[in-house]
Amino acid sequence: MKIAIGSDHAGFALKTALADFVRKLGHEVADAGPQSSDPVDYPDYTEAVGKMIIGGEAERGIMICGSGVGASVAANKMPGVRAGLCHDTYSAHQSVEHDDINMLVLGGRVIGPELAYELVKTFLGARFTGEERHVRRLAKVRSMERRYIDGARGDV
C-alpha cells in the first residue's frame, strides 16, 4: 500500500520515525513534508497529504501535528478525506472498519513513538467491513459533504 505522510514542525521527528516504520512494514511512503523541524503551518502539509489521497497517489495518509486536533480539522474540510484523530488502538482499527477513514492523525506532543508505531500498524492493518449499516452511514456523510459543497455555490 502507498502511504502519504506529513507533519508540521511539532510532528517532524515522529513523522521521520514513522516513515521508516511504515517502510519496514512493507509499504511505500510518499513524504509530503516538511523536510526539517523549522516552523511551518499544519494546514499546508495536511492539504498535501489529503491531495495525495484524493488524487489516488496514496491509498491512505498519516498526518502528525502537535495535538493532532488542527490537522484533523483541516483534513476533514477536504471532500473525500475522512481523517480520524486516534490515540488508542481501538479507535485506530474501528475508525477504518466502521468509518472507512483514509487518514490517521496523531498528536506528536501527545503520544510517544512506541504508541505511534502501534497505532500506525493497527490503522494500516484494518479494513473497511462493508457492512450495510456502515455503507449507509458513509453515504449520509457523503451526502452532507455534497450539500455543503453545493451550498458554498448558493444551492442550499
Secondary structure, DSSP 8 states (H G I E B T S, - for coil): -EEEEEE-GGGHHHHHHHHHHHHHTT-EEEEEE-SSSS---HHHHHHHHHHHHHTTS-SEEEEEESSSHHHHHHHTTSTT--EEE-SSHHHHHHHHHHH---EEEEETTTS-HHHHHHHHHHHHH------HHHHHHHHHHHHHHHHHHHHHTT--
